[in-house]
Amino acid sequence: MRRRFFRPPLITAGMFFLLGCCMWPWQVLLGREPAFGVIADIQYGDKQGSVSRDYRGSLSRLEQCVEVLNKQPLDFVIQLGDTIDGYATNAVASAADLDSVLSVFNRLTAPKYHVVGNHCQTAGKENLRQRLGLQSFYYTFTVPASEGWRFVVLDGNDAEYGVMSDGQLDWLRTTLAQARQTGEKVVCFCHFPLIKAAAENNHMSKPEPVLAVLDAAAPCVVAWLAGHDHAGGYAYRKGVHHITLQGLVEAPGSTSFARIGLGADRIQETGFGNEPSRELPLCTNEIPRRLSFENGRLWPDNRGVHINAHGGGILWREGVYYWYGEHKIGGKAGNEAQVGVHVYSSRDLTNWKDEGIALAVSDDPASDITKACVLERPKVLFNAKTGKYVMWFHLELKGQGYSAARSGVAVADQPTGPFTFVSSFRPDSSMARDQTLFVDDDGKAYHLYASEDNKTLHIAQLSDDYLTPGGKFIRVFEDRLMEAPAICKRDGKYYFIGSGCTGWAPNAARAAVASSIWGPWKELGNPCVGVNPANGIGPDKTFGGQSTCILPVQGKRDAFIALFDIWNPDNAIDGRYVWLPVRFTGEGFTVTWANTWDLSVFD
Ligand code: DGJ
């Protein structure tokens, strides 16, 4: 991982003396930035849970966290509340569960701090105060090794559920004013996330007065770390990085916690297990960097806006990946093309720059691609012979439902466009709906599309300029109703993934393999493994998604990513993305769910 923290050279004792009067914290001088560990929503309970919410197993996962964190040089470790799930009418049993948690948590060798959540309160406030060793549930602390940093612990419940009392708000106002005066950078810890963008499902009931205090104290607060929404999340607002940690209770088979490094110019979140990693600059003109894929979440682009490139395909060209996809608008109207094909660029696949609309729909009612046509699954190739970028997409003419079943072609001189619409037609005179493109090692390109009213897939070779069908095609997966085709090539074999045909609703994915693109193709069954905890959907419905392409990762051997869309036909713009590594096994491959992962899995 790239490290950009200030690392001075090794110093001698004499130099140490000379530098003794300067303001640098000693850990910076020793070459380590201040850092702490953080864990959210342990929510242990000696009781039965569900598939994803595993109360009892949380204790052994906490043991794993403690073991890993004890190997890190850390200035402190903090837990963000809801240590226990608790029992509404049995404070004694709640307190017993709390004791179990503390017996593990207290094995941490670094100084320990606590945030109080809503579930913890079932143990009784006084019990909690005593067991956690707290005078107050809101307080502030500094640690000698993190000079220049102030840590503020808040109680998100002291007025009522998710509401801070006026007294606490006054205290926060005063604390932040002092920090601002002394030039300290402040990290706030609270059980509750403050803003919806950082926690889609659950955040503070009354965030406005807290946000007003933060805004008035700007720029001293740089981060707000919370738990509560077990799915986690991240958003940036007015100089503050809002990080919502994933809940340890929802990490069966894995774990979830983070190390937070406090650099001079950035906060480095290193996630473990389900928790993603992020690089968060402290100056406002730099963009936060994601270091992990975070499946099924909002995926902000360089402007902080959820990427709008559905049914997409990726082109790699001269060191840059280009992601083309359907630009959707909000509501059901977004299922028709109101804008066109959006394009984004990236060098690392996790951080994407908005490059605008590559192909715009037309205002001319006579155009095939007039506004409110259906324009789906755009894919782009670069033609080395003509030097042109060629886009193919599934086109349905405006007002004709899905009956036109055409392919559309557009062309551009630059990868980001603008693309000019060329023509639309039914290739080989039969229908063409869901589609993808593929270029083989010899530069020959192929078009795969659901044909014959979606019953049978066609694979057709394209002309040398990639602009028209080349004439030769085959019919595959006859009467199998395959949609959403995606293909890749590895070690001379062609691997395919597609779906069944159930509109916007998910169904089971299907895999196939062939030694020649012309077949014979052998079906291999469903390659998906695992469950998406956000919707509880497993392989029988492809984690709630549908395939759109298989992306070869450049510079890594055998590294392919399968891309899926989780459609939201009622609010099309809110469709989500699932990117998962492909693992080749025997003659086939598997695609296993991961909340969070990064490209190091291919190393
Ligand atoms: C499933 C397809 O794969 C999508 O691209 C889209 O055409 C929807 N059906 C429409 O129902």
Residues whose N, C-alpha, C, O or C-beta is under 5 A from the ligand:
A	BS01	DGJ	E376 D434 E483 A484 G503 W504
